[in-house]
C-alpha cells in the first residue's frame, strides 16, 4: 500500500489531497463473523445507555431553555470563522482475494492461517473470490461563507472482472444466515423483558436529549451527496460442478449508476443505464443455452421523497421507472439442466423463514410499548412504471411438438399503491404468437388494455351506489387465431 498526503491552508480555505494505491489484498472470512459484528453493536448500545444515564443524573436546574438555545446557536456563529475544508482523494484498488471458510468443514481441516494463503496452496474447504480493480475519486467540500452548503462527491469504477462460484460456497452462506437468525431471535426475546422508565423522571432528560439530537441532525443534514458507479465488462458464473456439468452465467457489458441525496435525505434519486445484460444456463458439453434472457438498453429511474406537513404527518413517495428491450429463449428438451441447477443452487440457498416473522408479530405487547409517545401519521405512496419496448421470446417444445415465438410491442405496466387504493394497468400495443411444427398456428391481438382498481374499506363512501371495492376492465382490438395439427386445421377464429 502506498499513499501520498498533501495539505494546504490559507485564511479562507484548507485543502487536503490524498493519493493511494493498494495491491495484493487478501481477506480471510470465517462464518462466525456475525458474532463479532453483533458484539460491536452490543458495545455501542451499552455505551449509549450508560451515557444516557450519566446525562440524566446531571443537575438540571442550572440549565435553562435560554441557555440551551444560546449554547446551540453560539457554535454555529463561531463556526463561520473557521476556514472551509476541502478534501480530494484518488484511490486505486489494484487486486485482491477473499477466502471464505465454513465451520462445518473447518473443524476437520487445519486451523485457519495465513501461511497457506501466502504460499498459494488453498485448502479444498475454502472458496476464493477474486476482487476486481476498483478506482475511486472522492471530493468533499465543507460549508462556509463563500463555499455554500457542504457536498460529498464520490465517483468509482469497477473494472473488468470474472468470477466462478461453486456450490461449496453455500455452507458459508447458510452458516451466516443461521448466525443472523439466532441473533434476531435472541434480540426479540430480550426486548420482551424490557421495562418502561418513569415518564415523570426522564422527561427533562428526554427533552434535553431530543433538543441536542435535533440540533445535531440539522447540522449534519446540510450535506449534499452524489455517488456514481461505473461497472465495466464483467462475468459471474455459478457452476454445479462437481455434481453435474451445468453452469449459469451473468454477463455484463457496461453500465453506470448515479445516486443523489439532498440535504436532510428528504429527496433521493437513483438513475442507471445497463447495456448488454444477459443471463444464460447451459450444459458444459453444449454450445447453445437451454435458457437465455437478454436486456438491451436498460434504463431506470428511482426517486424517493419525504414531505412533512404542518401537523407533523409524514408523506413519503417512491417512484420507479424502467425502460428496456427483452429477448430470450427456452429449450424444453434440456429441462433436466434447469432441474439440476435448481437442485444444486436454488434449493440450497438459505432464506429467512416466514414463520419467524409471524411468531414475532403474535407476541403480546411489552411494557416498553406502554410509554405514551406522540403518534406521527406516515403515509407511503408507491408508483411503478415498466415500459418494455419489445419482448421477443422463443420457446422450443421439441421437434415432435412445436416451436413457439412470442412478440410483444410496446408493453407498459403502471402500478400505484397507497393506503387508500391499489391501481394496476397493463397495455400492449400488439401481441403476436407464432407456432411452427406439428402443432402450428398464429394469434394476433392488438391494443390490449387491462385496468383494475381495488379500494380499501376505509376509502369506501357511505353511498352504496358509488361504493365499489373492486373495478376491473379488459379491452382489446380484433382477435384472430388459427391452429392446426399435422396440417389439419383445428380452429379458425376471427
C-alpha positions in Angstrom: 0.0 0.0 0.0 1.4 3.4 -1.0 -0.2 6.7 0.0 0.6 10.4 -0.6 -0.8 13.2 1.5 -0.6 17.0 0.8 -2.2 19.8 2.8 -2.6 23.5 2.0 -4.1 26.1 4.4 -5.0 29.7 3.8 -7.1 32.3 5.7 -10.3 31.2 4.0 -9.8 27.6 3.0 -8.0 24.4 3.9 -7.3 21.8 1.2 -6.1 18.2 1.6 -5.1 15.9 -1.3 -4.8 12.1 -0.8 -3.5 9.6 -3.3 -3.5 5.9 -2.5 -2.7 2.6 -4.3 -3.4 -0.8 -2.8 -2.5 -4.2 -4.3 -2.1 -7.8 -3.1 -5.1 -7.5 -0.7 -6.1 -10.9 0.9 -9.0 -11.2 3.3 -10.0 -14.4 5.2 -13.6 -14.6 6.4 -15.0 -17.2 8.8 -18.7 -17.9 9.0 -18.8 -16.8 12.7 -18.0 -13.2 11.8 -21.6 -12.1 12.6 -20.9 -12.9 16.3 -18.1 -10.3 16.4 -20.1 -7.7 14.4 -23.0 -8.1 16.8 -20.6 -7.8 19.7 -19.5 -4.4 18.4 -23.2 -3.4 18.2 -23.7 -4.5 21.8 -20.8 -2.5 23.0 -22.2 0.6 21.2 -25.7 0.1 22.7 -24.4 -0.5 26.2 -22.2 2.6 26.0 -25.0 4.7 24.7 -27.3 3.6 27.5 -24.7 4.4 30.1 -24.1 7.9 28.6 -27.9 8.5 28.7 -27.9 7.5 32.4 -25.0 9.8 33.1 -26.7 12.7 31.3 -29.9 12.0 33.3 -28.0 12.2 36.6 -26.6 15.6 35.9 -28.2 18.6 37.7 -31.0 20.0 35.5 -31.8 23.2 37.5 -28.8 25.1 36.2 -29.7 24.5 32.5 -32.5 26.8 31.2 -34.1 26.9 27.9 -32.4 30.2 27.1 -29.0 28.7 27.9 -29.8 25.7 25.7 -30.7 27.9 22.8 -27.7 30.1 23.3 -25.4 27.0 23.6 -26.8 25.7 20.3 -26.6 29.0 18.4 -23.1 30.2 19.5 -21.1 27.3 17.9 -22.8 27.9 14.6 -21.9 31.6 14.7 -18.3 30.8 15.7 -18.1 28.1 13.0 -18.3 30.7 10.3 -14.7 31.9 11.2 -13.2 28.5 10.6 -11.7 28.1 7.1 -13.8 25.9 4.9 -12.2 22.5 4.4 -11.9 20.6 1.1 -10.7 17.0 0.7 -9.7 15.5 -2.6 -8.8 11.8 -2.8 -7.8 9.5 -5.7 -7.5 5.8 -4.7 -6.9 2.7 -6.8 -7.5 -0.8 -5.5 -5.4 -3.0 -7.9 -6.2 -6.5 -6.9 -7.5 -8.7 -4.1 -8.8 -12.0 -3.0 -11.4 -13.1 -0.4 -11.1 -16.5 1.1 -14.3 -17.7 2.8 -14.3 -20.6 5.3 -17.1 -22.6 7.0 -17.1 -24.2 10.4 -18.6 -27.4 9.1 -15.5 -28.1 7.0 -13.1 -26.1 9.1 -13.4 -28.5 12.0 -11.9 -31.3 10.0 -9.2 -29.2 8.4 -6.2 -27.4 9.8 -6.7 -24.2 11.7 -7.1 -21.0 9.8 -3.8 -19.4 9.0 -2.1 -17.0 6.6 0.9 -19.2 5.5 -1.3 -21.4 3.3 -2.8 -18.3 1.6 0.6 -16.7 1.1 2.0 -19.9 -0.4 -0.9 -20.1 -2.9 -1.8 -23.6 -1.7 -5.5 -23.3 -0.8 -7.4 -25.9 1.2 -10.4 -27.5 -0.5 -12.5 -26.3 2.4 -12.2 -22.6 1.4 -13.6 -20.7 -1.6 -11.8 -17.8 -3.3 -13.4 -14.7 -4.7 -11.2 -12.5 -6.9 -11.9 -8.8 -6.4 -11.8 -6.6 -9.5 -9.7 -3.4 -9.9 -11.6 -0.5 -8.3 -10.7 3.1 -8.7 -12.4 5.9 -6.8 -12.4 9.7 -6.8 -13.6 11.5 -3.7 -14.2 15.2 -3.2 -15.6 16.8 0.0 -16.3 20.5 0.3 -17.3 21.8 3.7 -19.8 24.6 4.1 -18.5 28.1 4.6 -19.2 31.7 3.9 -18.4 31.6 0.2 -18.4 27.8 -0.4 -22.1 27.3 0.2 -23.6 24.0 1.6 -21.3 21.0 2.2 -21.1 18.5 -0.6 -19.6 15.0 -0.9 -18.9 13.6 -4.4 -17.9 10.0 -4.9 -17.0 8.6 -8.3 -16.0 4.9 -8.5 -15.3 2.5 -11.3 -15.3 -1.3 -11.1 -13.1 -2.6 -13.9 -13.5 -5.8 -15.9 -13.6 -9.0 -13.8 -14.6 -12.6 -13.9 -15.6 -15.0 -11.1 -16.8 -18.6 -10.8 -18.7 -19.6 -7.7 -19.0 -23.3 -6.7 -21.7 -25.0 -4.6 -19.1 -25.3 -1.8 -19.8 -21.6 -1.0 -23.4 -22.5 0.1 -22.4 -23.8 3.6 -20.7 -20.5 4.4 -23.8 -18.6 3.4 -26.0 -21.0 5.3 -24.0 -20.6 8.5 -24.0 -16.8 8.1 -27.8 -16.8 7.8 -28.1 -19.1 10.8 -26.0 -16.8 13.0 -28.1 -13.8 12.0 -31.4 -15.6 12.6 -30.2 -16.8 16.0 -29.2 -13.3 16.9 -32.5 -11.8 15.8 -34.4 -14.4 17.9 -32.3 -13.5 21.0 -32.8 -9.8 20.4 -36.6 -10.2 20.1 -36.7 -12.3 23.3 -34.6 -9.7 25.1 -37.0 -6.9 24.1 -39.9 -8.6 25.9 -38.0 -8.3 29.2 -37.5 -4.5 29.0 -39.4 -2.3 31.4 -40.5 1.2 30.7 -38.9 4.1 32.6 -40.9 6.5 34.5 -42.0 9.3 32.2 -42.0 11.8 35.1 -38.4 11.1 36.0 -36.9 11.1 32.5 -39.0 13.9 30.9 -36.4 16.7 31.4 -33.5 14.5 30.2 -35.5 13.4 27.2 -36.3 17.0 26.3 -32.6 17.8 26.6 -31.5 14.8 24.6 -34.1 15.4 21.9 -33.1 19.0 21.6 -29.5 18.1 21.2 -30.3 15.5 18.7 -32.4 17.8 16.6 -29.6 20.4 16.5 -27.1 17.7 15.6 -29.4 16.4 12.9 -29.9 19.9 11.5 -26.1 20.4 11.4 -25.4 17.1 9.7 -28.3 17.1 7.3 -26.9 20.0 5.2 -24.7 17.6 3.3 -25.3 17.1 -0.4 -24.2 13.6 -1.5 -23.6 12.5 -5.1 -22.4 8.9 -5.8 -21.6 7.5 -9.2 -20.6 4.0 -10.1 -19.4 2.5 -13.4 -19.1 -1.2 -14.0 -17.1 -2.4 -17.0 -17.5 -5.8 -18.7 -17.8 -8.5 -16.1 -18.9 -12.1 -15.9 -20.2 -14.1 -12.9 -20.6 -17.8 -13.3 -22.4 -20.3 -11.0 -21.2 -23.8 -11.7 -22.8 -27.0 -10.5 -19.5 -29.0 -10.6 -18.5 -31.5 -9.3 -22.1 -32.7 -9.1 -23.1 -32.0 -12.7 -21.5 -30.1 -15.6 -24.1 -27.3 -15.7 -23.4 -23.6 -15.3 -25.3 -20.4 -15.2 -23.6 -17.1 -16.2 -24.4 -13.5 -15.7 -22.7 -11.3 -18.3 -22.5 -7.5 -18.1 -21.2 -5.5 -20.9 -21.3 -2.0 -19.4 -23.4 0.1 -17.1 -23.4 3.0 -14.8 -25.4 4.3 -11.8 -25.8 7.8 -10.3 -27.3 8.5 -6.9 -28.0 11.9 -5.4 -29.1 12.6 -1.9 -30.4 16.0 -0.9 -29.6 17.7 2.4 -31.6 16.0 5.2 -32.2 13.0 3.0 -35.7 14.3 2.0 -35.1 13.5 -1.6 -33.1 10.6 -3.1 -32.8 9.8 -6.8 -31.0 6.8 -8.4 -30.6 6.5 -12.1 -28.9 3.8 -14.1 -28.2 2.5 -17.6 -27.1 -1.0 -18.5 -26.1 -2.3 -21.9 -25.7 -6.0 -22.8 -27.1 -7.7 -19.7 -27.5 -11.4 -20.4 -28.4 -14.4 -18.3 -27.7 -17.9 -19.6 -27.9 -21.5 -18.4 -26.4 -24.4 -20.4 -24.6 -27.8 -20.1 -20.9 -27.7 -20.3 -20.8 -30.0 -23.4 -23.3 -28.0 -25.4 -22.8 -24.7 -27.2 -26.4 -23.4 -27.0 -28.0 -22.2 -23.8 -31.1 -24.0 -22.7 -32.3 -20.8 -21.0 -31.2 -17.3 -22.0 -32.6 -13.8 -21.3 -31.1 -10.6 -22.6 -32.0 -7.0 -21.8 -30.7 -4.3 -24.1 -30.5 -0.6 -23.4 -31.9 -0.9 -19.9 -32.6 2.4 -18.2 -34.2 3.0 -14.9 -35.0 5.9 -12.5 -35.8 5.6 -8.8 -36.9 8.5 -6.7 -37.8 8.9 -3.0 -39.3 12.0 -1.5 -40.3 12.7 2.1 -42.5 15.7 3.0 -43.9 16.8 6.3 -47.0 18.9 6.7 -47.7 21.5 9.5 -49.4 18.8 11.7 -46.2 16.7 11.7 -47.6 14.0 9.4 -45.0 12.5 7.0 -45.9 11.7 3.4 -43.4 9.6 1.5 -43.5 8.8 -2.2 -41.5 6.1 -4.0 -41.5 6.0 -7.8 -39.7 3.7 -10.2 -39.5 3.8 -14.0 -37.9 1.1 -16.1 -37.4 1.0 -19.9 -35.8 -1.8 -21.8 -36.0 -4.4 -24.6 -36.1 -8.1 -23.6 -35.3 -11.1 -25.7 -34.7 -14.7 -24.8 -35.4 -18.4 -25.4 -36.2 -21.6 -23.6 -35.4 -25.2 -24.8 -37.7 -27.7 -23.1 -35.6 -30.6 -24.4 -32.9 -29.5 -21.9 -35.3 -29.2 -19.0 -33.0 -31.5 -16.9 -30.3 -28.9 -16.9 -32.7 -26.4 -15.3 -33.7 -29.0 -12.7 -30.1 -29.8 -11.9 -29.3 -26.1 -11.4 -32.4 -25.8 -9.2 -31.4 -28.8 -7.1 -27.8 -27.7 -6.6 -28.2 -24.0 -6.1 -31.8 -22.8 -5.7 -32.9 -25.5 -3.3 -29.9 -25.0 -1.1 -29.8 -21.2 -0.8 -30.9 -20.3 2.8 -33.9 -17.9 3.2 -35.4 -16.3 6.2 -38.4 -18.4 7.2 -41.6 -16.5 7.3 -42.8 -18.3 10.4 -40.2 -16.4 12.5 -41.7 -13.1 11.4 -45.2 -14.3 12.1 -44.2 -15.5 15.6 -42.7 -12.1 16.4 -45.9 -10.4 15.4 -48.1 -12.7 17.5 -46.3 -11.8 20.7 -48.1 -9.6 23.3 -47.1 -6.0 23.7 -44.4 -5.4 26.3 -44.1 -2.9 29.0 -41.8 -0.7 26.9 -44.6 -0.1 24.4 -46.8 1.5 27.2 -44.9 4.7 27.1 -47.1 7.4 25.7 -45.4 8.9 22.7 -46.9 11.2 20.1 -48.3 9.3 17.1 -47.0 10.5 13.8 -49.0 9.5 10.8 -46.9 8.2 8.0 -48.3 7.6 4.5 -46.3 5.9 1.8 -47.3 6.0 -1.9 -45.5 3.8 -4.4 -45.7 4.4 -8.1 -44.2 1.9 -10.6 -44.0 2.1 -14.4 -42.3 -0.5 -16.5 -42.1 0.0 -20.3 -40.9 -2.8 -22.5 -40.4 -1.5 -26.0 -40.2 -5.1 -27.4 -40.4 -8.6 -26.0 -39.2 -11.5 -28.2 -39.2 -15.0 -26.7 -38.7 -18.3 -28.3 -39.9 -21.5 -26.7 -38.7 -24.8 -28.2 -41.1 -27.5 -27.1 -39.3 -30.2 -29.0 -39.1 -31.3 -32.6 -42.2 -33.5 -32.3 -44.3 -30.8 -30.8 -43.7 -27.1 -31.8 -41.5 -24.1 -31.7 -43.4 -21.0 -30.3 -42.4 -17.4 -30.8 -43.9 -14.6 -28.7 -43.7 -11.0 -29.8 -45.0 -8.1 -27.7 -44.7 -4.5 -28.9 -44.7 -1.5 -26.5 -45.9 -3.2 -23.3 -46.4 -0.6 -20.5 -47.3 -1.6 -16.9 -48.4 1.0 -14.3 -48.9 0.4 -10.6 -49.8 2.7 -7.8 -50.0 1.5 -4.2 -51.3 3.7 -1.3 -53.2 3.3 1.9 -56.4 4.2 0.2 -56.3 2.1 -3.0 -54.3 -0.1 -5.3 -54.3 0.6 -9.1 -52.8 -1.6 -11.8 -52.9 -1.2 -15.5 -51.3 -3.0 -18.4 -51.4 -2.0 -22.1 -49.8 -3.8 -25.0 -49.8 -2.3 -28.5 -49.6 -5.7 -30.3 -49.4 -9.3 -29.2 -48.3 -11.9 -31.8 -47.8 -15.6 -31.2 -46.5 -17.9 -34.0 -46.1 -21.7 -33.7 -44.2 -23.9 -36.1 -44.0 -27.7 -36.2 -46.5 -30.5 -35.8 -48.7 -28.1 -33.8 -48.7 -24.8 -35.8 -50.7 -21.7 -35.9 -50.8 -18.0 -35.1 -52.6 -15.5 -32.9 -52.7 -11.7 -33.2 -54.3 -9.3 -30.7 -53.7 -5.5 -31.0 -54.5 -2.8 -28.4 -54.8 -5.0 -25.3 -55.7 -3.0 -22.1 -56.2 -4.3 -18.6 -57.1 -2.0 -15.7 -58.1 -2.7 -12.1 -58.6 -0.5 -9.0 -59.1 -2.0 -5.6 -60.1 0.3 -2.7 -59.6 -0.4 0.9 -62.5 -0.5 3.3 -61.5 2.9 4.9 -61.7 4.6 1.5 -65.2 3.5 0.6 -68.0 6.0 0.7 -71.3 5.6 2.5 -73.3 5.7 -0.7 -73.9 2.0 -1.8 -74.2 3.1 -5.5 -70.7 4.6 -5.6 -69.0 2.4 -3.0 -67.1 0.0 -5.3 -64.3 -2.0 -3.7 -63.1 -3.5 -7.0 -63.2 -2.2 -10.5 -61.9 -4.2 -13.4 -61.9 -3.7 -17.2 -60.4 -5.6 -20.0 -60.5 -4.4 -23.6 -58.7 -5.4 -26.8 -58.7 -5.0 -30.6 -59.9 -7.6 -33.1 -58.6 -11.1 -32.3 -57.6 -13.5 -35.0 -56.3 -17.0 -34.4 -55.6 -20.2 -36.3 -54.5 -23.6 -35.0 -53.6 -26.8 -36.9 -52.0 -30.2 -36.2 -50.4 -32.4 -38.8 -51.5 -30.0 -41.5 -55.1 -30.4 -40.4 -56.9 -27.2 -39.3 -58.4 -27.4 -35.8 -59.5 -23.8 -35.1 -60.1 -20.6 -37.1 -61.3 -17.6 -35.2 -62.0 -14.0 -36.4 
